[in-house]
């Protein structure tokens, strides 16, 4: 049985006070599942674009609704965690996600664009709660000096989920539909669209069952409580402190927001980009196999980044990865043929450590303000909703030109790594 950890005055768990590795191993399953479910959207978007005959703006609006949930539910999730504790909040998040996954069944049966949007919003609300709970939990249950490395390592399991999801979605959704196995521009009848819509039922039923099983395992586990002995003191300390005096958090919130614009824009428009005749000219099902490589790069990058940050400062490591992402995104926005597609694949490697590094640096030194800071950073994931802006740019100026928005995002992340992340109190 895992003992209750002791915390320092800053809220960090004292090194050596308990064995936190079993808890990390269990939480890795959560990171895996929400990564897996999020990336199913990468195959779901081109599928729904075909089923409902959507333009790029309407297609990316589906993903925007997903990330609006982060903006709406981020801070309420933080307050719920303060009242119920991390373990109960995680279980609630898993149950909410399962309910949303089951909601995709009637959405496919009708089929209904509106019901699909609502079900995805519910799933994302559950993921928001898990994000607010699990990320700071991982960051504070071990030594402070290795928080970035530890969070990046566990996030690598998130990337393992994103690595497998395109295979899952490509096989169970795209490869079983007419739209998913046809080249861009192929005419699809109304009857074929209706049949295609039903392809999402089985994958989401399977996801719901797995989520409920994980919830049962978490419920029966002995996750250590954080701050249970000092929660009253922490509440009193919070009254005297301000989040906005911490420079690393103040600039970290927009860094998460902007990073999500980049990650989601690339991931969700990758298949649509790869199938263009002037790029790779392949089918959506074939493009899903290449999408696996993009997420695979994120997984490899996170495992490597966790190792690198044991020897090199997190800010310098983040800067190197961000500059690499900047270079390959310029290539994706300017080059033609398969090489442009490969540039977009390589940006996954550059993006790999961005979220965990920014998150860990953003909450560093926050102590009793950690839950609220986590809520703000997770709320900033709503930046992914602005993928609709990239969809709008794609409709106006072409899909490839829309990736200049991603280039601008990489510039800001580079600045945050080198300047904005310095953990000192703001003036």
ABEGO torsion letter per residue (X at the ends): XBBBBBBBAAGBBBBGABBAAAAAAAAAAAAAAAAAAAAAAAAAAAAAAAAAGBBAAAAAAAAAAAAAAAAAAAAAAAAAAAAAEAAAAAAAAAAAAAAAAAAAAAAAAOBBAAAAAAAAAAAAAAAAAAAAAAAAAAAAABBAAAAAAAAAAAAAAAAAAAAAAAAAAAAAAAAABAAAABBBGBBBBAAAAAAAAAAAAAAAAAAAAAAAAAAAAAAABBBBBBGAAAAAAAAAAAAABBAAABAAAAAAAAAAAAAAAAAAAAAAAAAAAAABAABAGBBAAAAAAAAAAAAAAAAAAAAAAAAAAAABBAAAAAAAAAAAAAAAAAAAAABBEAAAAAAAAAAAAAAAAAAAAAAAAAABGAEAAAAAAAAAAAAAAAAAAAAAAAAAAAAAAEAAAAAAAAAAAAAAAAAAAAAAABBBBBX
